[in-house]
Amino acid sequence: MAEVLEGFTYPGTVLAADVRVRCDLARDASNMVATPEGFVLLVPLPDERWLTFIGDLDDGELAHLARASPSEVVAAGIGRRITADVAVEDVGWATSFHMHQRVVPRLAQGRRFLLGDAGHLSSPFGGEGLNAGLHDAEDIAWKLALAARGRGRPALLESFEIERLAADHHVLEVSGRIDGLVRAAVQAARTGVPTSPATPAQRAALARSRCLLDVTYAGSPIVGEHLGPGVEPPPPPGPGDRFPGRTTLTGTEHYLLIFGTADAAGVERLHRRWRGLVDIVGGTGGPSASSSALLVRPDGHVGFRATPADAAGLAALDAFLDSYLVPVSI
Ligand SMILES: Cc1cc2nc3c(=O)[nH]c(=O)nc-3n(C[C@H](O)[C@H](O)[C@H](O)COP(=O)(O)OP(=O)(O)OC[C@H]3O[C@@H](n4cnc5c(N)ncnc54)[C@H](O)[C@@H]3O)c2cc1C
């Protein structure tokens, strides 16, 4: 599997360093300093240290870098950009690097899967690269476990590429936007023309995107919904969305959460056919028009929503499960 990371390399060279700096910057968040000379991003580390990004290096700094170690360029780079009272006391390590926005066209081929930076590279300003790699792993782990137990149909493993390519493109888009904000701040410092500030709502939406909380697998072949005739979709989370209460569901199986009452025969059939794979929570009593059944996958995303949880809704859910899982042989 030889896949090419397609996309582009951001202009400019950046230094990354682990430094101890004497300064009065707040240590409960990252500090971005944009100046006409470029930017310095200081991200707090334990023991009064900071992960520091310095960029973009100009011709003089690149020439300095060519004849000196990166550590030697760090103090001068920070000093040029931050004129306030900041003293670099120690440089643990330093390296120069380029940022990329790249992704492979295929994340899977047969039994081989690409995870992490092998499949996608994003601007570190987004702070999403490692998290996206972990999400890749979270998506494939439960699918592999079920396939290895002989309980997964081909659609299960095939969904990895579809779901994660969409999510990884989201990471590239969001990190690209954040990268653009940093470059715009430097440009504003150079020209004296301020950028228009983001509204609190825009800032909150960007923070949510950056934390990957709005990643959805809607549109995946192993995500679906059944709505009874004339029924409007309930409020979020919808099919494919991250289920906010996932941490209260501590097992590794699917959970079927039934809100209100459900068709008892349908629930009983689901119990029998999906024993060991689907844990059913709630749903005693007869069917009700306002009930709903929410299938939460092992990775915490909503796999299916049936509204109401009547006989037709639960039958649709059963057929949906059968499209990618192997039921208990009865
Ligand atoms: C300066 C910087 C800051 C970042 N900050 C953040 C952040 O705040 N938040 C965030 O989420 N992400 C951040 N990232 C991105 C994050 O570091 C990466 O996305 C993450 O490390 C990728 O993990 P990975 O396991 O996929 O790849 P890697 O970390 O690159 O691990 C791959 C490993 O495989 C080894 N390897 C390669 N080839 C072979 C081979 N042939 N045989 C054996 N071993 C091999 C490599 O040596 C390496 O150890 C940052 C990146 C940079 C450069």
The ligand as a MOL file (V3000), in Angstrom:
LIG
                    3D

  0  0  0     0  0            999 V3000
M  V30 BEGIN CTAB
M  V30 COUNTS 53 58 0 0 0
M  V30 BEGIN ATOM
M  V30 1 C 5.7290 20.7960 16.6490 0
M  V30 2 C 4.4790 19.9720 16.6370 0
M  V30 3 C 3.4780 20.2140 17.5920 0
M  V30 4 C 2.3010 19.4420 17.6010 0
M  V30 5 N 1.3330 19.7090 18.5260 0
M  V30 6 C 0.2070 18.9680 18.5300 0
M  V30 7 C -0.8400 19.2040 19.4810 0
M  V30 8 O -0.7700 20.1180 20.2840 0
M  V30 9 N -1.9480 18.3930 19.4670 0
M  V30 10 C -2.0560 17.3840 18.5760 0
M  V30 11 O -3.0760 16.6750 18.6000 0
M  V30 12 N -1.0830 17.1350 17.6650 0
M  V30 13 C 0.0280 17.8880 17.6180 0
M  V30 14 N 1.0080 17.6480 16.6970 0
M  V30 15 C 0.8320 16.5520 15.7710 0
M  V30 16 C 1.2360 15.2290 16.4430 0
M  V30 17 O 2.5430 15.3210 16.9780 0
M  V30 18 C 1.1920 14.1200 15.3860 0
M  V30 19 O -0.0380 14.1740 14.7160 0
M  V30 20 C 1.3380 12.7580 16.0490 0
M  V30 21 O 2.5860 12.6670 16.7230 0
M  V30 22 C 1.2500 11.6670 15.0010 0
M  V30 23 O 1.3790 10.4140 15.6360 0
M  V30 24 P 1.6880 9.1470 14.7870 0
M  V30 25 O 1.8440 8.0260 15.7680 0
M  V30 26 O 0.7100 8.9970 13.6980 0
M  V30 27 O 3.0650 9.4140 14.0440 0
M  V30 28 P 4.4970 9.6970 14.6950 0
M  V30 29 O 4.3860 10.4300 16.0020 0
M  V30 30 O 5.2960 10.3380 13.5990 0
M  V30 31 O 5.0380 8.2580 15.0340 0
M  V30 32 C 5.5020 7.4060 14.0220 0
M  V30 33 C 6.6440 6.6030 14.6140 0
M  V30 34 O 7.0160 5.5820 13.6890 0
M  V30 35 C 8.4250 5.5420 13.6180 0
M  V30 36 N 8.7710 4.9640 12.3070 0
M  V30 37 C 8.7380 5.5460 11.0950 0
M  V30 38 N 9.1130 4.6950 10.1420 0
M  V30 39 C 9.3960 3.5300 10.7530 0
M  V30 40 C 9.8290 2.2640 10.2940 0
M  V30 41 N 10.0490 2.0220 9.0050 0
M  V30 42 N 10.0230 1.2870 11.2110 0
M  V30 43 C 9.7810 1.5040 12.5270 0
M  V30 44 N 9.3640 2.7050 13.0100 0
M  V30 45 C 9.1720 3.6900 12.1430 0
M  V30 46 C 8.8640 6.9840 13.7920 0
M  V30 47 O 10.1990 7.0460 14.2240 0
M  V30 48 C 7.8990 7.4560 14.8510 0
M  V30 49 O 8.3510 7.1870 16.1470 0
M  V30 50 C 2.1580 18.4320 16.6510 0
M  V30 51 C 3.1550 18.1890 15.6960 0
M  V30 52 C 4.2990 18.9610 15.6700 0
M  V30 53 C 5.3710 18.6910 14.6230 0
M  V30 END ATOM
M  V30 BEGIN BOND
M  V30 1 1 1 2
M  V30 2 1 2 3
M  V30 3 2 2 52
M  V30 4 2 3 4
M  V30 5 1 4 5
M  V30 6 1 4 50
M  V30 7 2 5 6
M  V30 8 1 6 7
M  V30 9 1 6 13
M  V30 10 2 7 8
M  V30 11 1 7 9
M  V30 12 1 9 10
M  V30 13 2 10 11
M  V30 14 1 10 12
M  V30 15 2 12 13
M  V30 16 1 13 14
M  V30 17 1 14 15
M  V30 18 1 14 50
M  V30 19 1 15 16
M  V30 20 1 16 17
M  V30 21 1 16 18
M  V30 22 1 18 19
M  V30 23 1 18 20
M  V30 24 1 20 21
M  V30 25 1 20 22
M  V30 26 1 22 23
M  V30 27 1 23 24
M  V30 28 2 24 25
M  V30 29 1 24 26
M  V30 30 1 24 27
M  V30 31 1 27 28
M  V30 32 2 28 29
M  V30 33 1 28 30
M  V30 34 1 28 31
M  V30 35 1 31 32
M  V30 36 1 32 33
M  V30 37 1 33 34
M  V30 38 1 33 48
M  V30 39 1 34 35
M  V30 40 1 35 36
M  V30 41 1 35 46
M  V30 42 1 36 37
M  V30 43 1 36 45
M  V30 44 2 37 38
M  V30 45 1 38 39
M  V30 46 1 39 40
M  V30 47 2 39 45
M  V30 48 1 40 41
M  V30 49 2 40 42
M  V30 50 1 42 43
M  V30 51 2 43 44
M  V30 52 1 44 45
M  V30 53 1 46 47
M  V30 54 1 46 48
M  V30 55 1 48 49
M  V30 56 2 50 51
M  V30 57 1 51 52
M  V30 58 1 52 53
M  V30 END BOND
M  V30 END CTAB
M  END
